[in-house]
Amino acid sequence: MISRRTFLAAGLASGLSYWVQPNTLIQAGEPQPDYALRLESPTRRFDGESCWVHARAGIVPGAGQDGAPRIVMTMNLKDLSGSDIFDAMYSMRSDDLGRHWTEPRQVEAMAQETVTVDDKDDVTAAVSDFWPTWHRATGKLLGTGHTVKYHEGRVMSPRPRHVGYSVYDPERDAWPWWRRLPMPDEDRFYNIGAGCTQRYDLPDGTILLPAYGVGRSDTSSVYVLKCGFDGDTLTYEEHGDRLYVDDDTRGLHEPSLTRFNGEYFLTIRNDRKGYVTRGEDGLHFEPIRAWTFDDGEDLGNYNTQQHWVTHSEGLFLVYTRRGANNDHVFRHRAPLFMAQVDPERLCVIRDTERIVVPQRGARLGNFGVTDVSPDESWVTVAEWMQPAGVEQWGSDGSVFTARIQWDRPNELFEA
């Protein structure tokens, strides 16, 4: 077992990192509900050739010690010789709320397989950008992501892509072989996936799964897929609005969905800025708008995902942005900020912004959010050690868990 290494929560002053005691609020904003922060690192990896990425956690209620949830974290092993080369998926677990963790172990069933694409019979496919989330209606930990295909050591383009998924087996502490979600035979779904997307499950078990896809000649569009899940097989039922931008960017990517005070909220990545929208049924939405602070200034997020932290008494966004003495960080993808959202005006309340994971040179843009209990939510992320030299600012390939400890129970939490 890995003994935990507890780090101190961090802020920024004059461009330099400083450290404050755990459970101390970092900035003077007073979000409601309030929370304290505790930053820990259960593992790290950086040998100059590889590092961990896509660290995201899910829970299996009651499967841990003394009735605690089992926390299962999945990660991709990143080959640093190129762009988006993911060698394998690994998994680790904690049965005592993060005090101890097992060693990361390769998930054999998530290994690459050889496939034929068009006239190429030497293509390898794997699942990546995975996000495990507890499905309450069936009592299963369902992970979703997307497939990625490589030819001659590089990501294929253009390429077919699918939603990939797997269902965790707590008895064996294992992820079975990943499967593809069958989609309608339409060009718009030629390349579609749910990589890095945050889904919302309805009480009856229906899954609203945000996805993004591109035809053979289009830019990427966002859809919410309505899916059925019987505890074993994920099935497509229908999809909602096509959300897109008509500009010269690559389009919209990596949407994440939540529900708060009776409305659905969707946050979306774009090359130039982050976007947000809302709707009444999780499938149909208002026209998208750019994220701003409550004073009207652009949020400064771009070409990087954002995700939700949802409490019964407040809606929060986790994001990266420009303007934080972080010009040396790739696409300004660190630090990770968290701030409360005004759900009426669809903006971020500037005075509530806090740093939940500090920047140490490496990017932190690929992260996840997990509700662990009514009293605690986690943001999980790995230091992505590209481009070469990011370690000069202190990064070492650490995987972080930022524990958000609420000052009042989150009544939305149902195990």
C-alpha positions in Angstrom: 0.0 0.0 0.0 1.1 3.6 -0.7 1.1 5.8 2.4 -0.4 9.1 1.5 1.8 12.1 1.1 -0.1 15.2 2.3 0.7 18.4 0.6 -0.3 21.9 1.7 -2.9 23.8 -0.2 -1.4 26.5 -2.4 -2.0 30.0 -3.7 -0.1 32.4 -5.8 1.6 35.7 -4.8 3.7 37.8 -7.2 4.0 34.8 -9.5 5.5 32.5 -6.9 4.0 29.6 -5.0 3.5 29.8 -1.3 2.0 27.3 1.1 -0.7 27.5 3.7 -2.0 25.0 6.2 -4.5 22.4 5.0 -8.2 23.2 5.7 -7.4 26.9 5.3 -9.3 28.9 2.8 -7.0 30.3 0.1 -8.6 33.6 -0.8 -11.0 36.0 0.8 -14.1 35.2 -1.3 -17.0 33.7 0.7 -18.9 31.2 -1.5 -22.0 29.6 -0.2 -21.7 26.9 0.8 -18.2 27.4 2.1 -15.5 24.8 2.1 -12.0 24.0 3.2 -9.3 22.4 1.1 -6.9 19.6 1.7 -4.4 18.7 -1.1 -2.8 15.2 -1.2 -0.8 13.1 -3.6 -1.2 9.4 -3.5 1.3 8.6 -6.3 3.6 10.1 -8.9 5.3 9.0 -12.1 7.9 10.8 -14.2 11.0 9.1 -15.7 11.6 11.4 -18.6 9.7 9.0 -20.9 6.3 8.6 -19.4 3.9 10.1 -16.8 0.3 9.7 -15.6 -2.6 11.6 -17.2 -6.4 11.6 -16.9 -6.5 10.8 -13.2 -10.2 10.4 -12.3 -12.0 8.7 -9.5 -15.3 6.9 -8.9 -16.8 5.4 -5.8 -18.3 2.0 -4.9 -20.4 2.8 -1.8 -20.0 0.5 1.1 -17.2 -1.5 -0.5 -14.4 0.0 1.6 -13.4 -0.5 5.3 -16.1 -0.1 8.0 -18.7 0.9 5.4 -16.7 3.6 3.7 -16.8 3.8 -0.1 -14.1 2.2 -2.2 -12.5 4.9 -4.3 -11.2 3.7 -7.6 -8.9 5.9 -9.6 -8.1 5.3 -13.3 -5.2 6.8 -15.2 -3.6 6.6 -18.6 0.1 6.0 -19.0 1.3 8.8 -21.3 4.2 8.2 -23.7 6.1 11.5 -23.7 7.7 10.9 -27.2 4.6 12.3 -29.0 1.2 13.9 -28.7 -1.7 12.0 -27.1 0.1 8.6 -27.1 -1.5 6.6 -24.4 0.1 3.2 -23.8 -2.2 1.7 -21.3 -4.8 2.3 -18.6 -4.0 1.8 -15.0 -6.2 1.5 -11.9 -5.6 2.0 -8.1 -8.0 2.0 -5.2 -8.4 3.2 -1.6 -10.7 1.5 0.9 -10.1 4.0 3.7 -11.1 7.4 2.1 -7.6 8.0 0.7 -5.4 7.3 3.7 -3.8 4.4 1.8 -3.8 3.4 -1.8 -2.8 0.3 -3.7 -0.1 0.5 -6.3 -1.2 1.5 -9.8 -1.9 -1.7 -11.7 -2.2 -2.0 -15.5 -5.7 -2.9 -16.6 -5.0 -5.8 -19.0 -8.6 -5.6 -20.5 -7.9 -2.0 -21.4 -4.8 -2.7 -23.4 -4.5 -1.7 -27.0 -5.9 -4.1 -29.7 -5.1 -4.4 -33.4 -7.9 -3.4 -35.7 -8.5 -2.7 -39.4 -9.5 0.8 -40.5 -10.2 1.5 -44.1 -7.3 -0.2 -46.0 -5.0 -0.3 -43.0 -4.8 -3.6 -41.0 -2.1 -2.5 -38.6 -4.0 0.1 -36.6 -4.1 -0.1 -32.8 -7.1 1.0 -30.8 -7.4 1.8 -27.1 -9.8 3.5 -24.8 -8.7 6.8 -23.1 -9.9 10.0 -21.5 -11.9 7.7 -19.1 -14.2 8.8 -16.3 -15.6 6.3 -13.8 -18.9 7.4 -12.2 -21.2 5.5 -9.8 -24.6 4.5 -11.4 -26.9 4.5 -8.5 -29.9 2.8 -10.2 -28.0 -0.4 -11.0 -25.4 -0.2 -8.2 -22.5 -0.2 -10.7 -19.4 1.8 -11.3 -19.6 2.7 -15.0 -16.6 4.3 -16.8 -17.0 6.1 -20.1 -14.5 7.6 -22.5 -13.6 7.3 -26.1 -11.5 5.2 -28.4 -8.3 6.4 -29.9 -6.6 4.9 -32.9 -2.9 4.9 -33.9 -1.1 4.2 -37.1 2.6 4.1 -37.3 2.9 5.5 -33.8 0.7 8.5 -34.4 -3.0 9.4 -33.8 -4.9 8.7 -37.0 -6.6 11.7 -38.7 -9.3 11.4 -40.0 -10.4 8.3 -38.0 -13.5 6.6 -36.8 -14.0 7.1 -33.0 -16.5 5.6 -30.6 -17.8 6.0 -27.0 -15.9 3.4 -25.1 -17.1 2.0 -21.7 -16.4 -0.6 -19.0 -18.2 -1.7 -15.8 -16.0 -2.2 -12.7 -16.1 -5.6 -10.9 -15.6 -4.8 -7.1 -15.3 -8.5 -6.2 -12.3 -9.0 -8.5 -11.1 -5.3 -8.3 -11.0 -5.4 -12.1 -12.3 -3.6 -15.2 -13.6 -6.0 -17.9 -12.8 -5.6 -21.6 -14.0 -2.3 -22.9 -16.8 -2.1 -25.3 -18.1 0.4 -27.9 -21.5 2.2 -27.8 -23.3 1.5 -31.1 -24.5 4.7 -32.7 -26.7 5.5 -35.7 -25.0 5.0 -39.0 -24.8 8.7 -39.8 -21.8 10.7 -41.0 -22.0 13.1 -38.1 -21.3 10.2 -35.8 -18.3 8.9 -37.8 -16.0 10.3 -35.1 -17.8 10.7 -31.8 -16.7 10.1 -28.2 -17.3 10.9 -24.6 -13.7 11.5 -23.7 -13.3 13.6 -20.5 -17.0 14.4 -20.3 -19.0 14.6 -17.0 -22.4 12.8 -17.3 -25.7 13.1 -15.4 -27.7 10.1 -14.3 -31.5 10.3 -13.8 -33.2 8.6 -10.9 -34.7 5.9 -13.2 -31.2 5.0 -14.4 -31.3 6.9 -17.7 -27.9 8.4 -18.5 -27.4 11.8 -20.1 -24.0 11.4 -21.6 -22.3 14.5 -23.2 -20.4 13.6 -26.3 -18.6 15.4 -29.2 -18.2 14.3 -32.7 -17.2 15.3 -36.2 -18.1 13.9 -39.6 -15.6 13.3 -42.3 -15.5 17.0 -43.3 -17.1 19.0 -40.4 -15.8 20.7 -37.4 -16.6 19.1 -34.0 -20.1 19.5 -32.6 -21.5 18.7 -29.1 -24.5 16.4 -28.4 -26.0 15.0 -25.2 -26.8 11.3 -25.8 -29.7 9.8 -23.9 -28.6 6.3 -23.0 -30.0 3.2 -21.3 -27.9 1.1 -18.9 -29.0 -2.2 -17.4 -25.9 -2.7 -15.2 -24.0 -4.4 -18.0 -24.7 -2.9 -21.4 -24.8 0.8 -22.5 -27.4 1.5 -25.2 -28.1 4.6 -27.3 -31.7 5.9 -27.3 -31.6 9.4 -28.8 -29.6 12.5 -28.9 -30.4 16.2 -28.3 -29.6 19.4 -30.0 -26.5 19.8 -32.1 -24.4 22.6 -30.5 -21.7 24.1 -32.7 -19.8 27.3 -33.5 -19.6 28.7 -37.0 -16.0 29.9 -37.1 -12.5 28.8 -38.2 -11.7 26.8 -35.0 -11.9 23.0 -34.6 -15.3 23.4 -33.1 -16.6 22.3 -29.7 -15.2 19.6 -27.5 -15.3 17.9 -24.1 -18.7 19.0 -22.8 -19.7 18.4 -19.2 -23.3 18.3 -17.8 -24.9 18.8 -14.4 -28.3 19.6 -12.9 -28.9 22.4 -10.3 -32.1 23.9 -9.0 -34.2 22.1 -11.7 -32.1 23.2 -14.7 -29.4 21.4 -16.7 -26.0 23.2 -17.3 -23.5 22.3 -19.9 -19.9 23.6 -20.1 -17.9 23.2 -23.3 -14.3 23.5 -24.5 -13.4 25.5 -27.6 -10.0 26.6 -29.0 -10.6 30.3 -28.2 -12.8 30.3 -25.1 -15.0 28.2 -22.9 -18.7 28.2 -23.5 -21.8 27.5 -21.3 -25.5 27.0 -21.8 -28.5 25.7 -19.9 -31.7 23.8 -20.6 -34.8 22.3 -19.0 -34.5 18.6 -20.0 -30.8 17.9 -20.5 -31.2 17.4 -24.3 -32.2 20.8 -25.6 -30.3 24.0 -24.7 -30.2 27.8 -25.1 -27.7 29.3 -27.6 -24.2 28.9 -26.1 -22.4 31.9 -24.6 -18.8 32.5 -23.6 -17.9 32.1 -20.0 -17.3 35.5 -18.2 -16.7 36.7 -14.7 -19.6 38.5 -13.1 -18.1 41.9 -14.0 -18.4 40.9 -17.7 -14.7 40.2 -18.3 -13.8 37.1 -20.3 -13.0 34.2 -18.0 -9.8 33.6 -19.8 -10.3 29.8 -20.2 -9.5 28.4 -23.7 -8.6 25.1 -25.4 -9.1 23.3 -22.1 -11.9 21.5 -20.4 -13.9 22.7 -17.5 -16.0 20.6 -15.1 -18.7 21.1 -12.4 -18.7 20.7 -8.7 -22.4 20.6 -7.7 -23.6 21.1 -4.1 -27.3 21.3 -3.1 -26.8 24.9 -2.1 -24.3 26.1 -4.8 -23.0 25.4 -8.3 -19.2 25.6 -8.9 -17.0 25.5 -11.9 -13.4 24.1 -12.0 -11.3 25.6 -14.8 -8.0 27.0 -15.9 -7.4 30.5 -17.3 -5.0 33.1 -18.5 -3.8 36.0 -16.2 -2.5 34.0 -13.2 1.2 34.5 -13.7 1.2 31.3 -15.7 2.4 32.3 -19.2 5.0 29.6 -18.9 2.4 26.8 -18.6 1.2 25.1 -21.8 -2.1 26.8 -22.8 -2.2 28.3 -19.3 -3.5 24.9 -18.1 -2.5 25.4 -14.4 -3.4 26.2 -11.7 -6.8 24.7 -11.3 -9.3 27.3 -10.1 -12.7 26.8 -8.5 -15.4 29.4 -8.2 -19.1 29.7 -7.6 -21.4 30.1 -10.6 -24.3 32.5 -10.8 -26.9 30.2 -12.4 -29.2 33.1 -13.4 -26.6 35.2 -15.2 -24.4 32.2 -16.2 -21.2 33.7 -15.1 -18.4 33.0 -12.6 -18.4 35.0 -9.4 -14.9 36.4 -9.3 -14.7 37.0 -5.5 -15.2 33.3 -4.9 -12.3 32.1 -7.0 -9.8 29.9 -5.2 -6.9 27.8 -6.3 -7.6 24.1 -5.7 -4.4 22.7 -7.3 -1.3 24.9 -7.7 0.7 25.3 -10.8 4.3 23.9 -10.8 5.0 24.2 -14.5 3.1 21.1 -15.7 -0.4 21.4 -17.2 -3.4 20.3 -15.2 -6.2 20.7 -17.7 -7.3 17.0 -17.8 -9.0 16.4 -14.5 -12.0 14.9 -12.9 -14.6 15.6 -10.1 -16.0 13.0 -7.7 -18.5 13.3 -4.9 -17.2 11.0 -2.2 -19.7 11.7 0.6 -22.2 14.4 1.6 -19.3 16.2 3.3 -16.6 15.9 0.7 -16.0 16.2 -3.1 -12.7 15.6 -4.8 -10.9 17.1 -7.8 -8.3 14.7 -9.2 -5.6 15.5 -11.6 -2.1 14.4 -12.7 0.8 16.7 -13.7 1.1 16.2 -17.5 4.9 16.5 -18.0 5.0 18.0 -21.4 6.6 19.9 -23.0 10.1 19.0 -22.0 11.5 21.0 -19.1 8.3 21.7 -17.1 10.0 20.1 -14.1 12.1 23.2 -13.7 9.2 24.9 -11.9 8.8 22.0 -9.4 6.5 19.5 -11.1 7.4 15.9 -10.7 4.5 14.0 -12.2 2.4 14.0 -9.1 -1.2 12.8 -9.0 -3.3 15.1 -6.8 -6.5 14.8 -4.9 -7.9 18.1 -3.9 -10.4 17.3 -1.1 -13.2 19.9 -0.9 -14.6 19.6 2.6 -18.0 21.3 2.8 -19.2 23.3 5.8 -22.7 21.7 5.4 -23.9 18.4 3.9 -24.4 18.2 0.2 -28.0 16.9 0.1 -27.6 15.9 -3.6 -25.3 13.1 -2.6 -27.1 9.7 -2.8 -25.0 6.5 -2.7 
